[in-house]
Amino acid sequence: MTTTRFVFLADTQLGAYATFSGLSEEEAAAFLDRDMRVSSVPRVDGHEWDAIRYRAAIDAVNALDPSFVVIGGDMIDDASSQEQLDELLRISAHLNPSIQVHWVPGNHDIAPDSVAPTNESIDRYRQVFGPDFYSFGANGTRFIVMNTVVFDQPQNVPDHLEHQFAFLEEELNGAEGADHIVLFGHHPLFVDNANEADSYWNIPRERRVRLLRLIHEHGVEIAFAGHLHRNAEARDGDFTMVTSGPVGYPLGYDSSGLRVVDIEPDRITHEYHPLQIPDRPTKEAE
């Protein structure tokens, strides 16, 4: 029986720790209203806190020796930072050359304001990372990478939105007969349930309903995303939405970590593994 193993790395986001540093206790507490748990720590600059965790993740991936790794968006914190990008690529270069890398665009990578992409910002992303949506196959499974930043905020790029929907429908039609169909994106379609209200953390319902219709019509089993900076899993019928915790800065009680996924002809299993580095206290320890 052939097993395909891959590792999903969400939200390496080099520079995020510095962005959230220097907050007062009151400012940190205010983030809870936005469903973000952050700590009040002294102000720092740079990206070394995040880079330590990304290096640990790359070491872990090399030890696991999977077929490929998916880097699930928000690779850096500031899309305009050449320093963050250079460090991301330096660390990534330590991955074993036999392990394929598949990049997924996050809002911090492809949107100039970290929210809404433009034609120009999508072109810049493609120059560095390659296509922002695409597909590939392995051992009878079809994998489809989506640019969920466009699904989330299409107002500046309506043509990209429709192009991507057409691409997704064509890919799903062509995947009939595959053992499994697996989707990747930065944003989860939903976090708790398919009918939840629109929020910063999910795909707006207008596009979510359209995506779920395609997913159910074509028997997509599972999708993997990040963006939430903590772990979540929810189902809509036979479809499972897995949201994975971050390699970088957590916004909940899950530690920095990575997700290992094993695909066999008759099932898909996955498990989140905390990185083996010192991290912030757990809820129980506070």
N, C-alpha and C positions, 0 to 999 in steps of 0.2 A: 504494500500500500504506500503510495507516494504522499508525503507530507510536504507542503510548502510552508516554510516559516518566514515571517517578516516581522520587523520591529517598527512600531509607530512612535515617532517623537513629536510631541506637540509643544509649541510655545517655548522654544529656546530663548527667544526674545532678549538678545544681548542688549544691555542698557536699561532694562526694566527696573532692576533693583535700585539703580541710581535715581531713576525717575520718581520712584515712590519713597526715596529716603528724604530725611530732613523735615518730615511732617511732625506737627505737634500732636499730642494725644487727642486733642479735639478734632484736628483735621483728619487724622487716621480714623477716628470713630465715625466721621461723616461719610466715609466711603461705604460703611455698612448699609446706608440708605440706597446705595447703588449695587448692593449684593456683592461687595468686594471687601474681603478681610485683609487689611494691610497693617503693618507694624510701624510704630513710631521709633525710628532709628536715626542716628546722626547722619548728617548729609555726607554723601560720597559722590565722586565723579567716576566716569568710566564704565566699564562693563565686566570687571574681573569676577564679581560675584556670580554673574550669569555664566561667564566663560568657564569657570571651574566646573559647573554642573554640566555644561555641554561637553567638555572634555571627558568627564566621567561617563556620560552617556555614550560617547563614541567608543571609549574603552570597553564598555559593557556590550555594545553591538559587536565589536570585533571578537570578543570572547564567545558570544552566542553564535557567530558566523551564520547569519540567516541568508536566505536567498536575496533579499533586498531590504532596504530601509526606506520608510516614507517619512519625510520631514514635513509635518502637517501645518505649516504656516506660522506667521509671526516669528520668523527666524531672527529678526532684529527689531528693536524698539522704534527706531527712527529711520524711515525709508530714505531720508536725505543724508544719512551718516555714512560716509565712505569708510570711516574708522571701524564702525560696527560691522559693516559688510566685509571688510578685509579680514577682520578677526574671525567672522563666521566661516569664511572660505578657508582660512588657514587651519582652523580646527577640523573642518570637514575633510580636508586633505589627508588627515591621519586615518580615515576609514580605510579598511582593507580594500585594495582595488578590486578584489573579486566580488565585493558586495555592491550591487547596484543602488543608486540613490534616485529617489523620485520626489521632487519638490512639489509642494502645494502652497499656493499663495495665501497669505493672511492679510488682514487689513493694514497691519503695520508695515508690510512689505510692498504693497502695491497701490496704496492710497496716499496721496501727498499729505492729507490731513488725518491720516490713520482711520478714516471712515469711508469716504466715497472715492472710488477710483476714477481716473480720467483716461482718455485715449493715450495721452502722453505718458502717464504713469504706468499703464499696462505695457506700452512699448518698452519702457525702461526696464521693467521687471523681466520681460522676455529676453532682453539682451544679456541679462545676467544668468537667469535660471532656466530659460527655455520656455516652452509653451505653458500657458496658464491653465489650460484644460486639455486633457488628452487621455488616451487609454493604453493599456498594455495587457499582456496575457502571461500566464504561467501555469503549467500542469492542469489545464482544463478550466481554470478560473479566469474570468474577465474582470480586470480592475479598471475603474474609471475615476479619473481625477477631475474635480470640479473647481471652478473659481467661484466660491460662495460669496466672495466680497461683491461681485457683480449681482448675484442673487439678492444680497442684503441691501445694497445701495446702488441701484441701476440708473439713477437720475441723470448722470453725466454721460452714460454709455449705453443708451437703449439698444443700439445695434448689436453691441456685444452680448447683451442679455438674450436677444432673440437668436443670435448665432449659436450661443451656448445651449439653449433649449433644443434647437434643431440638431446640434451635435449629439446631445444626450439621447434624444429619441432615436437617432440613427444608430448610435452605438448599442442601445438596448435592443433594437430590432435585430442587429447583427449578432448579439450575444445569445440568441436562442440556441439551446443545445449545450451551453456551457454548464459545467458542474455547479458553479457558483458565480454570482455577480456581486462584486464588492465595490462600494463607492467610498471615495475620500474627499473631504473638504475641510476647510478651516472652521467654518461655523456649523454647529449642529443644526439640523432642521428643526428639532425641538429638544428640550432638555428633560421635561417630566412627562409630557403627553402631547400627542399630535394636535390637540385642540387648545393648547395653552395660548395665553395672550401674547401679542408681539412684545418683544423686549430687546435690549441690546444683545442678548445672549443667543437668540435664535433667528431663523429666517422668517421674515414677515409672512403672515398667513396667506396673503395674496399669491406669493410665489411658492410657499410651502405646500399649499393644496395642489398646485399644478405639478410640483415635483413628486409628491406622494402618489398622485394619480399614475404617473409614469412608473414609479417604483412598484406599485402593486400590479399594474398591468403586465409587467415583465418579470415579476418574481424576484426582485432584488431582495436578498436576505439581510444585508447588514451594511451599515456605513460607519466610518470612523472619522471623528472630528476632534478639534481642540477648542481654543478660544475661551472656554469657561475657566481655565486654570484650576480645575478640580475634576474629579471623576463623577460621571453620571451614566445611567443606562436606562432606556425606556423602549417600549414596544408599541407598534401600531399594527395590529394583526400579526402577520408573519414576518414583518420587518422590524429589525432591531437597530436603534440609534445608540451608538457608543460614543460618549464624550470622554476624552482621555485627559488626565491631569498633566501638568506642565513639566518639561525638563527644567525650565527656569523658575520664575517667581510664582509661588502658589497664591491663590486668592481665596482659599478655603483651608480646610484642615488636612487635605491630602498632601503628602510630601512630594517634592520634586521626584520625577520618575519617568519610566518608559513602559510601553505596552508591547508584550510579545504575543503574536497571533500565529496559530497553527491551523492550516487548512488541509483537511483530508477530503477524500471524495464524498463522504457522507456527512461531514460536520465541520463547523468552524468554532474553535475555542480561543479564548484570549485571557490574559492575566496582566494586571498592572504591577510593576515591580519598582519600589522606591529605590532611588540611587543610594549607593553606599557612601554617603558623605554626611558630615554634620549638617543638621537642618534646624529649622525653628521648632519649638516645642509643639507637641500634639495637644489637642484640646484637653485630654485627660491629665496632661502634665501641668497645665496652666492653673 
